[in-house]
Structures are given as C-alpha cells and as structure tokens.
Amino acid sequence: MTSELKQSANEALQELALLETIACGGEAGRRALKDLYFQYAHRFRGYFLRRGLNQADAEDLTQESFIKIVRSAANANSITAPRAWLWSVAKSVLLDHLKKTPSSNQEWDAQGDEPFSEFSHDQQAMARCVEQQFQQFASSSPEGAQIIRWVVLDGFSSTEVAEMIDRTHGATREYLSQLRKKLRPLLEVCRDLLHTR
C-alpha cells in the first residue's frame, strides 16, 4: 500500500472516530464536531457555491449539513466510507434545498416520477442494467462508487474530487482510472444485452 493510500485510510479512520465521538455527545462530542467542521465546512460551502447557490444559501446549507451530520452520527458504527457519507449528506441537503426553491421546482417537476419515461424500451433496459451493475460495484467499493458518482453524475472535475478526498490530483486521476477498470467488466454485461436483442 502506498503512503498516500495509507494516509487516506488513516484519515477515514479519524473521520469515523470523530463521527463516533460526536454521537457520544458531551464536551468531547463538541470538540469532535468542531474538528469535523474545520475540515469540511469550507469544502461544503465551495460545493454549494459551485452548484450555483449564493453565499448566504451556501452558508445556510453548510450549517444544515452539519446539523444533519450530528443527528445522524448515532449511526456512525454502520458507516463504512465516512468521507463518502459526509458528502452524501451535503448532497442530500442541496437536493432538499433545490426541491423547496421555487425557481428549481420546475426542473424537478419536469423530470416526472418515472426516471426512464422518455426513453425507448431498449434504453430503459440498458439504464436498469447499468444501475444494477453499478449497485454491485458500489457494494464492493462504496467510496469508489461515490467518487464515480461525483465525476459522472455531479460533474466534479478530478481536481475537485482530489480536494474532496484529500489526495493529490495525480493520485486521484490514477484512482479514477483504477475504479473505471474495475467497473468496466461489470458494465460489459449491459453492452452484451444490447447485442443480444
């Protein structure tokens, strides 16, 4: 294991320890929350700003994210990828905000309830296959799956992901390459599905 991977693993353990301490409450919990806030508040704020929110909303959503983290910290023992979990909380807070915001409600309503309703039967089958295969990938590599989601679905650049996971840009690009190599054979099943029709 490279020193950078060891460092990342150690940081993940530290983040998990902070979440567990937050769950315990008391003075130690407050100190742990302060440490976690120091590590992530500016990152969350930047994420919200990059998603088009103004400074005040970004600040509010950062606070909401930490409130949600504190409320959910009791489940820290079931969190296997703390960094991915923290970012999923921030994303969830953002999505909740967008659903409540009048100007963005039209976008949400326009998407409809059925995510594949505008696609052909073959496209729907392909989308379901990709989703199933990705879930299989996510079960074996939750943090890797979160990183792929950030890049593919959320549009984060490798530079932004590097900052989020505390790795160098080069190490992050290599990690993304390795993740894609692991995911590719799983998605081949879906490509084969198209050729059998």
N, C-alpha and C positions, 0 to 999 in steps of 0.2 A: 504494500500500500504506500503510495507516495505521501510525502509530508503534507501536501495540500489536502489530500483526501483525509488524512488523519486529523488535520486541523478542522476540516468541515465536520467530521464525525464528532470531534470534541465539542465544537460549537453547538451542534444539535443536542448533545447530551446536556450541555449547560442550559440551553433554552428549555429543554424538557424539565430540568431541575428547577428553573425559575417558575415555570408553569405550575409545577407541583407545590412549590413554596407559596405561590400566590393562592393556590387552592386552600392551603392551611390557614391563611389569614394572619392576623396579628401584625406585630411590628416587622417580623421577617417577611411576611407577605407584602407589606407596603414597600419594603426595600427592594424586593424582587420585582414588583411592578414598576418601580422607579427605574431599575436597571433595564427591564424589558422595554419600557417607554423610551429610554435614552437610545437604545439600539434600533428601535423600529419606528418611532413617531415621524422622523424626517423622511424615512422611506415611504411610509404610508401616505404622508402629505404629498410627496412627489408623485406617487402613483395616482392619487386623486387629481392632482393638477394636470398630469399628462392625459387624463381621461376627460379633460375639458371643464372641470369644476373651477369656480373662482376660489380665491384664497380663504374666504370665510367658510365656504362649504367644505373645503378640504380640511380645514381645522376642525370643523364640527364632526366630519366623518372620521377623522383620526381619533377624536375623543370617543365617538360611538364605537369604533373598533375596539378600543381598549376596555370600554365598559362591557362589551360582548365577550372579550377575552377573559375578563375577570369572572363574569357569570358562568362561562363555560369551562373555566380552569379546573373545576371539580372532576372533569372527565380526563384530566391530563394523563392518567395512567393508561388510557386507551389510545393515546396519540402516538403514532409510530414515526411520523415525519413532522416534527414541530414547526419547522420553517414553512413547509407547505401548508400546514394547518393555519398558522398565523396569517399567511397571505390569503388563504381561502376565507378567513373571517373578514379581512379588509375587502375582498371582492364581494362577499355577501352583503356587507354594509353598503357598498357602492350600488349594487343591483337594487337593494331595497330603496335606496335614495332615488334612483332613476325611475323606479316604478311609481313613486309618490310625486315626482316632479311633473307638473302639468305639461311642460314642453316635451318631455320624453315619453309621456304616456302614449302618445300617438304611435311612436315607434313600437312600443311593447304590444299595443292593441293590434297593430298592423301585422304582427308576426303570427297571430292566430294561436289557437290552442294546440293544434296538431303541427309539430315541428316539420313534418315532411309533406304537408298537404299540397304544396305546389309542385312536387316532383312526380315523375313517372314512377310506375311500379318498380322498374329496374333500379332507378335511382334510390327509391325508398329501401329496397332490399340491400343495396350497396351501403347506404347510410347505416342501416341496422347492423350489418355485418361489421363495418368499421367500428361502430360503437361497442359491439360485443367484444371484438378483438382488443380494442383499446382498454376495456374494463379488465380483460385478462392480463394485459400488460400492467395496468395500474395495480392489480392485486399483488403482483410480484415486485413492483417498483413504484410505490406511491409517490415518493419525492420526484422520481424521474417523470412520472405521468404529469405531475403538477407543472414541472418545467416545460414539458411539451405543450401543455395547455396554454401556458403563458406565452409561448412563442407562436403557436399556431392559431389559437382562438383569441387571445387577448392582444396579439400583435406586439409583444415586447421584443425589443432587439436583444441580441446576445449581450450587448454591453449592459443593458438594463437588468437582464437576468443575472449577469455576473455580480452586479451590485446587490441584488436581492439575495443571492446565495453566498455572498462573501467569498467569491473566487476571482482569480484574475480573468481577464477577457479571454486569453488564450486557453486557459484551463476550462472555461465554460464552453468555448467552441468545441473543444475536444470532447467534453462530457456530452454535449448535444449530439455530436457525431456518434458517440458510443450508444446513446439512447436510441437514435434513429436506426442504428444497425440492429439493436435488439427488437425494435418494433417492426421493422421491415418484414421479417418472415411471418409474423402474425397477420400482417395486412395482405400478404400474398394470397391467403385463403380467399379474401374478398375479390381480388383480381381474378382468381380462378373461377369464382362464382359467375362473373360476367361472361367468361369464355364458355361456360357450360350451357348457357341459355341460347 
